[in-house]
């Protein structure tokens, strides 16, 4: 499971078409499609669809999006599922996909805000 | 949809959360304050957390200045023979010192030669080289500043309370933590135990995120997560739910955002249950 924030290479595939890595025989290494939707006045990512490892945590995904959008240090990124709740940072995206995935992809809404205080 | 909730809505959401908690055996309970209708959700969790503590030792200097001092002994002048004896003793000590230094020098030369010899057998000598180099590094660090951070993993008892803030018209999370010996955590220790995902944001303004306050109903010192910006991060969720005409439990959604900050896990099963409830409701209305 690659959790290092210094390795954004894995999800950085410019996918404009749905890709499921069928060549990976092992289920654990299978990537899932994640669709990122901006909420509010949060900048919209050029590439919205990413193929992400199942074992990647929400925290590492959040860090990747923050770096991609070049957010300030005092801005917090929030990720929501189904617009109903925020997954725990240690939650694996694979588990989220299994529970809340639809049409072969997991839709995550992200929003930046001055979260606390 | 109003982003500010009424207290009645808060009670309704709490009761709903309690129902789900009982189904999942998650441990939430409702506590009423004595003599009034107000109450709060309470949950106690025992978990292990890493409390970082940084220790900085001052530079230890072994200067000769502090130790050296000239001593004047206003004794009577030693006669010549006694002087000569002293001279002989000092001279012999110097010779001995030189001799020992030479012996040590020879020893270091021999050990270097031995290491060079061993390098022709790399498999056997690697460990020895690393050990000797490590010892050499430690000797060099004697006079430098030591900064060590100790990660102490402790078993802590957390108590979480969810109250309604009339000022902000939002729920507020109060909590306190104790060690196994019964010592309550300091504010700095709480800051240090925040999830790494939020630590950078916390470091910018820790006091405006988590601070210590008096519990509104119990009057005891608790830690509190500031609710000023609750509306800000709840807005997108509530707006989307309103657009899709889907009911959302404000307290549960809010808890899923603030809980992980202080180690309170809101299991995915809550959301799965909510989703199945919504699906059941939709199928019944059809």
Interface residues (C-beta under 8 A of the other chain):
Chain A: X39 X40 X59 X62 X63 X73 X74 X75 X76 X78 X80 X81 X82 X83 X84 X85 X86 X87 X88 X89 X90 X91 X95 X96 X99 X100 X109 X111 X113 X114 X115 X116 X117
Chain B: X195 X196 X197 X198 X200 X201 X202 X204 X205 X207 X208 X209 X210 X225 X226 X228 X229 X232 X233 X235 X236 X237 X240 X241 X244 X246 X248 X252 X253 X256 X257 X259 X260 X261 X265 X266 X268 X270 X271 X272 X274 X275
